[in-house]
Amino acid sequence: MASVLTSKRVIKNIVAEAEKLDILDQQKLLVQIRLINYLKASKKPIAKYNKTKIKPATMTQIDQWKHDSRVEK
């Protein structure tokens, strides 16, 4: 029971501090909290593929694709 009360108190303290921030800082904080929760959760990959044979694109390849898509042909 004591841990529940402590959790509620901690949450109230976090909310009180967040209310002091401006809107942009509140949004940043929310994004950081969501990212932490997302990284903690074990998410399954969306696409099913053989990871040993297919590698993700490099930044250079992605930049080239973006460049190619913007060039008029």
C-alpha positions as CSV (number, residue, x, y, z in Angstrom):
1,M,0.0,0.0,0.0
2,A,2.9,2.4,0.8
3,S,4.3,1.9,-2.7
4,V,1.0,2.9,-4.3
5,L,0.9,6.1,-2.2
6,T,4.5,6.9,-3.1
7,S,3.8,6.3,-6.8
8,K,0.8,8.6,-6.7
9,R,2.9,11.2,-4.9
10,V,5.7,10.9,-7.4
11,I,3.2,11.3,-10.3
12,K,1.6,14.3,-8.7
13,N,5.1,15.9,-8.3
14,I,6.0,15.2,-11.9
15,V,2.7,16.7,-13.1
16,A,3.2,19.8,-10.9
17,E,6.7,20.3,-12.3
18,A,5.4,19.7,-15.9
19,E,2.7,22.3,-15.5
20,K,5.4,24.9,-14.8
21,L,6.9,24.3,-18.2
22,D,5.8,26.0,-21.4
23,I,3.9,24.1,-24.0
24,L,6.9,23.2,-26.2
25,D,8.9,21.8,-23.2
26,Q,5.8,19.8,-22.1
27,Q,5.6,18.3,-25.6
28,K,9.3,17.4,-25.5
29,L,8.9,15.8,-22.1
30,L,6.0,13.8,-23.3
31,V,7.9,12.6,-26.3
32,Q,10.8,11.6,-24.1
33,I,8.6,9.6,-21.8
34,R,6.8,7.9,-24.7
35,L,10.2,7.0,-26.2
36,I,11.4,5.5,-23.0
37,N,8.3,3.4,-22.6
38,Y,8.6,2.3,-26.3
39,L,12.2,1.3,-25.9
40,K,11.4,-0.6,-22.7
41,A,8.6,-2.6,-24.3
42,S,9.7,-5.5,-26.5
43,K,8.1,-4.7,-29.8
44,K,8.0,-7.3,-32.6
45,P,9.2,-6.2,-36.0
46,I,6.4,-5.1,-38.3
47,A,7.9,-6.7,-41.4
48,K,8.7,-10.4,-41.5
49,Y,12.0,-10.9,-43.4
50,N,15.3,-12.7,-43.2
51,K,17.4,-10.2,-41.2
52,T,20.6,-12.1,-42.1
53,K,20.1,-11.6,-45.8
54,I,18.4,-8.2,-46.0
55,K,20.2,-5.3,-44.3
56,P,18.6,-1.9,-43.6
57,A,19.5,1.0,-45.9
58,T,22.4,3.2,-45.0
59,M,22.1,6.9,-44.6
60,T,24.0,7.4,-47.8
61,Q,21.6,5.2,-49.7
62,I,18.6,7.0,-48.3
63,D,20.1,10.4,-49.2
64,Q,20.7,9.2,-52.7
65,W,17.1,7.9,-53.0
66,K,15.8,11.3,-51.7
67,H,18.0,13.1,-54.2
68,D,16.9,10.9,-57.1
69,S,13.2,11.4,-56.2
70,R,13.6,15.2,-56.4
71,V,15.5,15.3,-59.7
72,E,13.3,15.9,-62.7
73,K,13.6,13.3,-65.4
